[in-house]
Amino acid sequence: MWPWSCLIVAEASLFAIFVVAYLYDLGKSLSGPSPGEVLSVPILGTVCLLSSSVTVALAVRARLGRGCRPALRGLAAGDGASGRPSS
């Protein structure tokens, strides 16, 4: 229970910082970014992120094939770090 409480407090703190930063900057800029600047897709960053995800998935699958700990089985099944099977 303790780690989850820390996670919630950390996430709430980050959200509060973003809200305070937004309220601080509200109305300070007379001209914002154009839609083209906001909606541009960073191709290199996307490729790096997807390739790292594929690498991790392949490593988990290879480790599962060799009979590893039950916690890793939970990660491969999408149950998070708990390693417990979802009901």
Buried (B, 14 or more C-beta within 10 A) or exposed (E): EEEEEEEEEEEEEEEEEEEEEEEEEEEEEEEEEEEEEEEEEEEEEEEEEEEEEEEEEEEBEEBBEEEEEEEBBBBEEEBEEEBEEEE
